[in-house]
Amino acid sequence: MKSFIITSTKKSSGKTIVSIGLSALLKAQKKSFSVFKKGPDYIDPIWLSKASGKDCFNLDFFTMQKKEIISTFNKYSKNCDLAVVEGNKGLFDGLSLDGSDSNASLAELLNLRVILVIDCNGMTRGIAPLINGYKSFNKKIKYQGVILNNVNGDRHQSKLVASIEKYTDLKIIGSIWRDSSLSIQEQHLGLVPSFAHKQTVQKIRGIRDVIKKSVDIDMFNNKVNKKKISARIITKKKYAGLKIGIMRDEAFGFYYKDDLEKFTSLGSNLVKIDSVNDKKLPKIDALLIGGGFPELCAYKLSKNKSMLNSVNEFIESHYPVYAECGGLMYLTKKIKYNSKIYPMVGVINGETQMFSKPVGRGYVMLETSVDHPWLGNSLPINCHEFHHSKLRLKEPKYKYAYRVKRGYGIDGKHEGLIYKNLLATYNHLRDTKQTNWVDKFLSFVDKQI
């Protein structure tokens, strides 16, 4: 199997556009391949899933152990001819000074060949020392080649190519000219989520066509061996019969695919719910409300009064509910957005207000409190947050599931608001050996019925 990581010298250099286009091309060519995203974010994987027609899985050093990264990569690339990983930020960037959580470290761990996307705006001869510097910084990295992005015409391209060919030994495998039609509207996390984008298919098709004429696709035809990695983990169906409602619609859609697979592998049945169009909750044992952009759908959500009342009654009746970020916003009294106020579910006695800049952003370190309903006390948790809203409580005397060690959470000190059997948090959990949250949540649900 041949495996790549598409990365760059810095963020916002075009690696997501390249990843989307290549994924769509591989799909059109009926290649046997798998797609992954380095890091914790949700939006890029949604776009990659749409482009590839396949589920996209996250690989994240902060929330996963190395053996979990290897196991996840192995599990979902098994029997594939190709594996494509989209990196995050630059090739050598990360939290750790030693680079142990960088794209380069992931490339070493999984034996991935690096496709380096370079934003060439304002650059000519200087691209050569840039490339040589990257190659000499870590000589263990195996490069497939470089893709030139944001090229300003023939003259610009010829200067870049001449410099690379004269001074480096890195192969040029693509040159993408400056094209405003390739851009995707940004929203909070970087790219508007494709689950809410009406013109997603058209946009992906356009990106695919540009990549097809700009990038050497023959690189996918040569075989490169991948290191042997551990076998997949098989879980038992411990919670057969449990019905877990999950809101997946234009307002809510941020879920890790392998976390959802864990729910079904343990026997529970995930029941899809549309918060905008469904009139009430179906017969379920518990409810998940993930992140998303409820503020963009606030008017529609507020008009679906029967669903708001149904969710309110469900929580007031002590059914287990877990809500993250956008889900937390949905459960408050109201959302303030663009100088307008939209009534929501109202079980959390407070309101959320949107701001232009992030309130909480990045990796978070938490410690569970004695009040956590299903994870246990004093457990360290690595997770992440990215929210532009702030919760303003009218009644601050809530119990909290976490103490914030790094990050912001609800107020910089507390995270995970508890009300009856509801846990509402700004942070996003990943089911790993550290948290095992899916199993523990299902165990909690099982005890309530």
Rosetta blueprint (number, residue, H / E / L):
1 M L
2 K E
3 S E
4 F E
5 I E
6 I E
7 T E
8 S E
9 T L
10 K L
11 K L
12 S L
13 S L
14 G L
15 K H
16 T H
17 I H
18 V H
19 S H
20 I H
21 G H
22 L H
23 S H
24 A H
25 L H
26 L H
27 K H
28 A H
29 Q L
30 K L
31 K L
32 S L
33 F E
34 S E
35 V E
36 F E
37 K E
38 K E
39 G L
40 P L
41 D L
42 Y L
43 I H
44 D H
45 P H
46 I H
47 W H
48 L H
49 S H
50 K H
51 A H
52 S H
53 G L
54 K L
55 D L
56 C E
57 F E
58 N E
59 L E
60 D L
61 F L
62 F L
63 T L
64 M L
65 Q L
66 K H
67 K H
68 E H
69 I H
70 I H
71 S H
72 T H
73 F H
74 N H
75 K H
76 Y H
77 S H
78 K L
79 N L
80 C L
81 D L
82 L E
83 A E
84 V E
85 V E
86 E E
87 G E
88 N E
89 K E
90 G E
91 L L
92 F L
93 D L
94 G L
95 L L
96 S L
97 L L
98 D L
99 G L
100 S L
101 D L
102 S L
103 N H
104 A H
105 S H
106 L H
107 A H
108 E H
109 L H
110 L H
111 N L
112 L L
113 R E
114 V E
115 I E
116 L E
117 V E
118 I E
119 D E
120 C L
121 N L
122 G L
123 M L
124 T L
125 R L
126 G L
127 I H
128 A H
129 P H
130 L H
131 I H
132 N H
133 G H
134 Y H
135 K H
136 S H
137 F H
138 N L
139 K L
140 K L
141 I L
142 K L
143 Y E
144 Q E
145 G E
146 V E
147 I E
148 L E
149 N E
150 N E
151 V E
152 N L
153 G L
154 D H
155 R H
156 H H
157 Q H
158 S H
159 K H
160 L H
161 V H
162 A H
163 S H
164 I H
165 E H
166 K H
167 Y H
168 T L
169 D L
170 L L
171 K L
172 I E
173 I E
174 G E
175 S E
176 I E
177 W E
178 R L
179 D L
180 S H
181 S H
182 L H
183 S L
184 I L
185 Q L
186 E L
187 Q L
188 H L
189 L L
190 G L
191 L L
192 V L
193 P L
194 S H
195 F H
196 A H
197 H L
198 K L
199 Q L
200 T H
201 V H
202 Q H
203 K H
204 I H
205 R H
206 G H
207 I H
208 R H
209 D H
210 V H
211 I H
212 K H
213 K H
214 S H
215 V E
216 D L
217 I H
218 D H
219 M H
220 F H
221 N L
222 N L
223 K L
224 V L
225 N L
226 K L
227 K L
228 K L
229 I L
230 S L
231 A L
232 R L
233 I L
234 I L
235 T L
236 K L
237 K L
238 K L
239 Y L
240 A L
241 G L
242 L L
243 K E
244 I E
245 G E
246 I E
247 M E
248 R L
249 D L
250 E L
251 A L
252 F E
253 G E
254 F E
255 Y L
256 Y L
257 K H
258 D H
259 D H
260 L H
261 E H
262 K H
263 F H
264 T H
265 S H
266 L L
267 G L
268 S L
269 N E
270 L E
271 V E
272 K E
273 I E
274 D L
275 S L
276 V L
277 N L
278 D L
279 K L
280 K L
281 L L
282 P L
283 K L
284 I L
285 D L
286 A E
287 L E
288 L E
289 I E
290 G L
291 G E
292 G E
293 F L
294 P H
295 E H
296 L H
297 C H
298 A H
299 Y H
300 K H
301 L H
302 S H
303 K H
304 N L
305 K H
306 S H
307 M H
308 L H
309 N H
310 S H
311 V H
312 N H
313 E H
314 F H
315 I H
316 E H
317 S L
318 H L
319 Y L
320 P L
321 V E
322 Y E
323 A E
324 E E
325 C L
326 G H
327 G H
328 L H
329 M H
330 Y H
331 L L
332 T E
333 K E
334 K E
335 I E
336 K E
337 Y E
338 N L
339 S L
340 K E
341 I E
342 Y E
343 P E
344 M L
345 V L
346 G L
347 V L
348 I E
349 N E
350 G E
351 E E
352 T E
353 Q E
354 M E
355 F L
356 S L
357 K L
358 P L
359 V L
360 G E
361 R E
362 G E
363 Y E
364 V E
365 M E
366 L E
367 E E
368 T E
369 S L
370 V L
371 D L
372 H L
373 P L
374 W L
375 L L
376 G L
377 N L
378 S L
379 L L
380 P E
381 I E
382 N E
383 C E
384 H E
385 E E
386 F E
387 H E
388 H L
389 S E
390 K E
391 L E
392 R E
393 L E
394 K L
395 E L
396 P L
397 K L
398 Y L
399 K E
400 Y E
401 A E
402 Y E
403 R E
404 V E
405 K E
406 R E
407 G L
408 Y L
409 G L
410 I L
411 D L
412 G L
413 K L
414 H E
415 E E
416 G E
417 L E
418 I E
419 Y E
420 K L
421 N L
422 L E
423 L E
424 A E
425 T E
426 Y L
427 N L
428 H E
429 L L
430 R L
431 D L
432 T L
433 K L
434 Q L
435 T L
436 N L
437 W H
438 V H
439 D H
440 K H
441 F H
442 L H
443 S H
444 F H
445 V H
446 D H
447 K H
448 Q H
449 I L
